[in-house]
């Protein structure tokens, strides 16, 4: 299985990079990163 470690890492990183490009590269842009950031900010906001 050791000989396939590099291939597995390459495939996983390709999936993540492809997902990021698919989400962010749109004509009007995406609010995915902004939505995640707002959710985290709301979670840590002091009351």
C-alpha positions, 0 to 999 in steps of 0.5 A, a space after each residue: 500500500 505504501 507505493 500508492 500513498 502519493 497517488 492517494 494524496 494527489 487524488 484527494 488534493 485534486 478533488 478539493 482543488 476542483 471543488 474550490 475552483 467549481 465553487 469560486 470560479 463563477 460569473 457572479 462569484 461565490 459566497 461560500 467562503 464568506 458564508 463559512 466565515 460569517 457562521 464562524 464569526 457568529 459562533 464566537 461572537 460575545 453576547 
